[in-house]
Amino acid sequence: MNAVRSKTLSRSASRRGLIAISEMLVMVVALVGLFWLGSQLVASVGSVPASAAKANSCSDRRVYRILAEKDGEKLWIYRPNDGIVRIELATKEIDLTLPLSGIEVTAVSHSSDGSTTLLCGLNGSVMLFHGNQEAKTSRIEKRDDFVLEAAVSENGSTAVAVTMSGQVMGWRQSSTEPEEFSYTLEDHSHLVRCSLNAAGTRLSVARQNGKVTFHEPTTGVEVGEPLRADDEWRQGAECIGFTTSVDEQFLGVVTSTGKVRVYNLASHEVVFQSTSAKNTSASRVTAFAISSDAKQIAMATNTATEIQLWNLETGEQDQNLSGHTGIVRSIQFSPVMNRLYSGSYDGTVREWSLDTFKQLRIID
């Protein structure tokens, strides 16, 4: 009996040993697989400049949007995890906070006088904050629709949100409180961006093919001739954004391949076109702005962390502003000072001098 029991225990021990060896082999194979996958990911990150690759491990307090108020004394900063704050540039103290109450914001815009903010959430809500008044709330009608862009006029008199399906929801400030309006754009194919002029009297809408149309904001009626990009300009690229100079004389259009053109709005003539070798087919413009005097443009791409400064009068690149360790997501010229502000995925906002092209300070 003892001999039989001994053999049985020996077989069980052998089975346990084989199982343990099998489990070890599985673990080794899994570790080798993970190591190979990790090496492939590292190789893919290594295909872009090291400074841009750092964006993959930057702060979770990424800056998505900044906007300087017209007096040049206050700056709005939007971070998805921290909400929206307005700070005093002189002291860097927070002047105002807009809590998001758990709403994931997909689009945000502010008036440059600080009176009006428009927030659009992933849940389809659109909220208008105007002065000390109670927030006005609306909601997208279609469940599968979402807001592409929010825009607020410089003086806060008009605010609009444009959805993928061409639905426009907005408010026009009356003597008492904001009055809501809504309509659908007739040509709403491939919308990408919208903006309002300073007075809130003209809505500009850009499409992927480079076409820009102009509308009366409260009715959607098209006014004036549309701006159309030529075939050579559109080939192999899609319009991903545009911006208007403060004096409303120039319109800058950016494509997915990093090309930039600036048009004279009166004549529709091209007054600037980027020719930077850095703007390859792999580039994507992540931030773009025209200076208040319409003499400079600033742009950044996803393949570097530097900001390119271009002179609109000479058509030449002036400088690269280096300092960020993550992709630059937002650029804003100061309306009154010779300054530039930039917000990045590294979690910081930086102030630059346009006289010396040096970094003046970090606002984090």
C-alpha positions in Angstrom: 0.0 0.0 0.0 2.8 2.4 0.9 4.5 1.7 -2.4 1.4 2.4 -4.3 0.8 5.6 -2.3 4.4 6.6 -2.9 4.0 6.2 -6.7 0.8 8.1 -6.7 2.3 11.0 -4.7 5.3 10.9 -7.1 3.1 11.2 -10.1 1.2 14.1 -8.5 4.4 15.9 -7.8 5.5 15.4 -11.4 2.2 16.8 -12.7 2.5 19.8 -10.4 6.1 20.3 -11.6 5.0 20.1 -15.3 2.2 22.6 -14.6 4.5 25.0 -12.9 7.0 24.8 -15.8 4.2 25.3 -18.3 3.0 28.4 -16.4 6.5 29.8 -16.3 6.9 29.3 -20.0 3.6 31.1 -20.6 4.8 34.0 -18.4 8.1 34.1 -20.3 6.3 34.2 -23.7 4.0 36.9 -22.4 6.9 39.0 -21.1 8.8 38.6 -24.4 5.6 39.7 -26.3 5.2 42.8 -24.1 8.9 43.6 -24.5 8.5 43.4 -28.3 5.4 45.5 -28.3 7.0 48.1 -26.1 10.0 48.3 -28.5 7.7 48.9 -31.4 5.9 51.7 -29.6 9.3 53.3 -28.7 10.3 53.0 -32.3 7.1 54.7 -33.5 7.6 57.6 -31.0 11.3 57.9 -32.1 10.1 58.6 -35.7 9.3 62.2 -34.6 11.6 64.7 -33.0 12.5 63.9 -29.4 11.0 67.2 -28.1 7.7 66.4 -29.7 7.8 62.8 -28.4 7.8 64.2 -24.8 4.2 65.2 -25.3 3.2 61.6 -24.9 4.3 61.7 -21.2 3.5 65.3 -20.3 1.3 66.6 -17.6 -2.4 65.6 -17.4 -3.1 69.3 -16.9 -2.8 69.9 -20.7 -3.7 73.4 -21.9 -6.3 73.3 -24.6 -7.2 76.9 -25.1 -6.0 80.4 -24.1 -7.4 83.8 -24.8 -6.1 87.2 -23.8 -8.7 89.9 -23.0 -8.5 93.1 -25.1 -7.0 95.2 -22.2 -4.1 92.8 -22.2 -4.3 92.4 -18.4 -6.2 89.1 -18.1 -5.8 85.7 -19.7 -8.4 82.8 -19.9 -6.9 79.3 -19.6 -8.9 76.1 -20.3 -7.6 72.7 -19.0 -10.0 69.8 -19.3 -9.1 68.5 -15.8 -9.1 71.8 -14.0 -11.9 73.7 -15.8 -11.7 77.3 -16.9 -10.0 80.0 -15.1 -9.2 83.7 -15.7 -6.0 85.0 -14.2 -4.5 88.5 -13.7 -1.3 88.5 -15.7 0.4 91.0 -13.4 0.0 88.8 -10.3 -0.8 85.4 -11.9 -3.7 85.2 -9.4 -7.0 83.5 -10.4 -9.6 86.2 -11.0 -12.6 83.9 -12.0 -13.3 80.2 -12.1 -16.0 78.4 -14.1 -16.6 74.9 -12.6 -17.5 72.3 -15.2 -19.5 70.1 -12.8 -18.2 66.9 -14.4 -19.1 68.0 -18.0 -16.5 67.0 -20.6 -16.1 70.1 -22.7 -15.6 69.7 -26.5 -15.6 73.4 -27.5 -15.1 76.6 -25.6 -14.9 80.3 -26.6 -14.8 83.6 -24.7 -15.3 87.2 -25.6 -12.1 89.2 -25.4 -13.8 91.7 -22.9 -14.4 88.8 -20.5 -18.1 89.2 -20.4 -19.3 86.1 -22.2 -18.2 82.4 -22.2 -19.7 79.6 -24.3 -19.2 76.0 -23.3 -20.2 72.9 -25.3 -20.2 69.5 -23.7 -19.9 66.0 -24.9 -23.3 65.3 -23.6 -24.8 67.6 -26.1 -25.3 70.6 -23.8 -24.5 74.1 -24.8 -24.1 76.7 -22.0 -23.8 80.4 -22.1 -22.4 82.4 -19.2 -22.9 86.2 -19.5 -21.9 88.5 -16.8 -23.6 87.7 -13.5 -26.7 86.3 -15.2 -27.8 82.7 -14.7 -26.3 80.4 -17.3 -28.4 79.8 -20.4 -28.5 76.2 -21.5 -29.6 74.5 -24.7 -29.1 71.0 -26.1 -28.3 69.5 -29.5 -31.5 68.0 -31.1 -29.9 64.9 -32.7 -28.2 62.3 -30.5 -25.5 61.4 -33.1 -24.6 65.1 -33.6 -21.9 67.1 -31.8 -20.6 70.6 -31.7 -17.6 71.3 -34.0 -16.9 74.8 -32.9 -18.0 77.5 -30.5 -17.5 81.2 -31.3 -18.2 84.4 -29.3 -17.8 87.9 -30.7 -15.2 90.2 -29.2 -17.7 92.4 -27.4 -19.8 89.4 -26.2 -22.9 90.5 -28.0 -23.3 87.3 -30.0 -22.4 83.6 -29.3 -22.9 80.6 -31.6 -22.2 76.9 -31.6 -22.1 75.0 -34.9 -22.6 71.2 -35.1 -21.5 68.6 -37.5 -24.9 68.5 -39.2 -24.9 72.3 -39.7 -27.2 73.2 -36.9 -26.5 76.6 -35.4 -27.5 77.5 -31.9 -26.8 80.9 -30.6 -27.6 83.9 -28.4 -27.8 87.6 -29.2 -27.5 90.0 -26.2 -30.5 92.3 -25.9 -31.0 95.1 -23.4 -32.2 92.7 -20.8 -30.9 89.2 -21.4 -29.6 86.9 -24.2 -32.2 86.0 -26.8 -31.8 82.5 -28.3 -31.9 81.7 -32.0 -31.5 78.5 -34.0 -31.3 77.4 -37.7 -29.5 75.0 -40.0 -27.0 76.0 -42.6 -28.0 75.1 -46.2 -24.6 73.9 -47.2 -23.3 72.0 -44.1 -21.0 69.4 -45.8 -17.6 68.9 -44.1 -17.8 71.8 -41.7 -14.7 72.3 -39.6 -14.5 75.8 -38.1 -16.5 78.9 -37.5 -15.8 82.4 -36.2 -17.6 85.7 -35.4 -16.3 89.1 -36.2 -15.6 91.6 -33.4 -19.1 93.2 -33.6 -20.9 89.9 -33.9 -22.5 90.8 -37.2 -20.8 88.2 -39.5 -20.4 84.5 -39.0 -17.6 82.9 -41.1 -17.8 79.1 -41.7 -14.9 77.0 -43.1 -15.1 73.6 -44.8 -12.5 70.8 -45.3 -12.1 71.7 -49.0 -11.0 75.3 -48.1 -14.3 77.0 -48.9 -15.2 79.8 -46.5 -18.7 81.3 -46.5 -20.0 84.3 -44.6 -23.4 84.6 -43.0 -25.7 86.8 -41.0 -25.3 85.2 -37.6 -29.0 85.1 -36.4 -30.6 83.9 -39.6 -27.8 82.0 -41.5 -28.4 84.0 -44.7 -25.3 84.0 -46.8 -23.8 87.4 -47.4 -21.0 88.3 -49.9 -19.0 86.0 -52.1 -17.5 82.8 -50.6 -13.8 82.4 -50.4 -12.7 79.4 -52.4 -9.2 77.7 -52.4 -7.9 76.8 -55.8 -7.4 73.1 -56.9 -3.6 73.2 -56.4 -4.0 74.5 -52.8 -6.6 71.9 -51.9 -4.8 68.9 -53.5 -4.0 66.3 -50.8 -5.0 68.5 -48.0 -8.0 69.5 -45.9 -8.8 72.8 -44.3 -8.7 72.3 -40.5 -9.0 75.8 -39.3 -8.8 79.5 -39.9 -8.5 82.8 -38.0 -9.3 86.4 -38.8 -7.1 89.4 -37.9 -8.4 91.8 -35.3 -9.0 94.5 -37.9 -10.9 92.0 -40.0 -8.9 92.7 -43.1 -7.2 89.3 -43.3 -8.3 85.7 -43.1 -5.8 82.9 -42.5 -6.5 79.3 -43.6 -4.6 76.2 -42.4 -4.7 72.8 -43.9 -4.0 69.4 -42.5 -0.7 69.2 -44.2 0.6 72.3 -42.5 0.1 74.8 -45.3 -1.0 78.3 -44.4 -2.5 81.0 -46.6 -3.6 84.5 -45.6 -6.2 86.2 -47.8 -7.2 89.8 -48.1 -10.9 89.7 -47.3 -11.8 92.6 -49.5 -10.1 91.3 -52.7 -9.7 87.5 -51.8 -6.1 87.8 -53.0 -3.4 85.7 -51.3 -1.0 87.9 -49.3 1.0 85.2 -47.6 1.7 81.5 -48.1 3.9 79.4 -45.9 6.8 77.6 -47.6 8.5 76.1 -44.5 10.3 72.8 -45.1 9.1 71.8 -41.7 5.5 71.6 -43.0 5.7 68.2 -44.5 2.8 65.8 -45.3 3.3 64.3 -41.7 2.7 67.7 -40.1 -0.6 68.8 -38.6 -1.1 72.4 -37.5 -2.1 72.5 -33.9 -2.2 76.2 -33.2 -2.4 79.3 -35.4 -2.9 83.1 -34.9 -2.6 86.4 -36.7 -1.2 89.4 -34.7 -3.5 92.3 -33.9 -1.6 94.6 -36.4 -1.8 91.8 -39.1 2.0 91.9 -39.6 2.8 88.5 -38.1 1.5 85.0 -37.9 2.4 82.3 -35.3 1.9 78.6 -35.9 2.8 75.3 -34.3 2.6 71.7 -35.5 2.4 68.2 -34.0 5.9 67.3 -35.1 7.8 69.8 -32.9 7.3 71.9 -29.8 8.6 75.2 -31.2 6.4 78.1 -32.4 7.1 79.4 -35.8 6.9 83.2 -36.3 6.4 84.5 -39.8 6.5 88.1 -41.2 3.5 88.8 -43.4 5.2 91.8 -45.0 8.3 89.9 -46.2 6.9 86.4 -46.3 9.9 85.1 -44.4 10.1 83.2 -41.1 11.4 85.5 -38.3 12.1 83.1 -35.5 11.4 79.9 -33.7 10.3 80.2 -30.1 11.7 77.3 -28.1 10.9 76.3 -24.5 7.8 74.1 -24.4 8.3 70.4 -23.8 5.0 69.3 -25.3 3.0 70.0 -28.4 1.6 73.6 -28.5 -2.2 73.6 -28.6 -3.1 77.3 -28.5 -1.5 80.6 -29.4 -2.6 84.1 -28.6 -1.1 87.5 -29.5 -1.6 90.2 -26.8 -4.0 92.8 -28.1 -2.1 95.7 -26.6 1.5 94.6 -25.9 4.2 93.2 -28.0 3.7 89.8 -26.4 2.7 86.3 -27.4 1.1 83.6 -25.2 1.2 79.9 -25.9 -0.5 76.9 -24.2 0.9 73.4 -24.4 0.3 69.8 -23.6 3.2 70.2 -21.1 0.7 71.8 -18.8 2.1 75.4 -19.0 1.2 78.7 -20.5 4.3 80.8 -21.6 4.7 84.5 -22.3 7.1 85.6 -25.0 8.6 88.9 -26.0 8.1 89.7 -29.7 10.9 92.3 -29.4 13.6 89.9 -28.2 11.9 86.6 -29.1 12.8 85.4 -25.6 10.6 83.6 -23.1 9.6 86.0 -20.3 7.8 83.7 -17.9 5.9 80.5 -17.3 2.4 80.5 -16.0 1.6 77.1 -14.6 
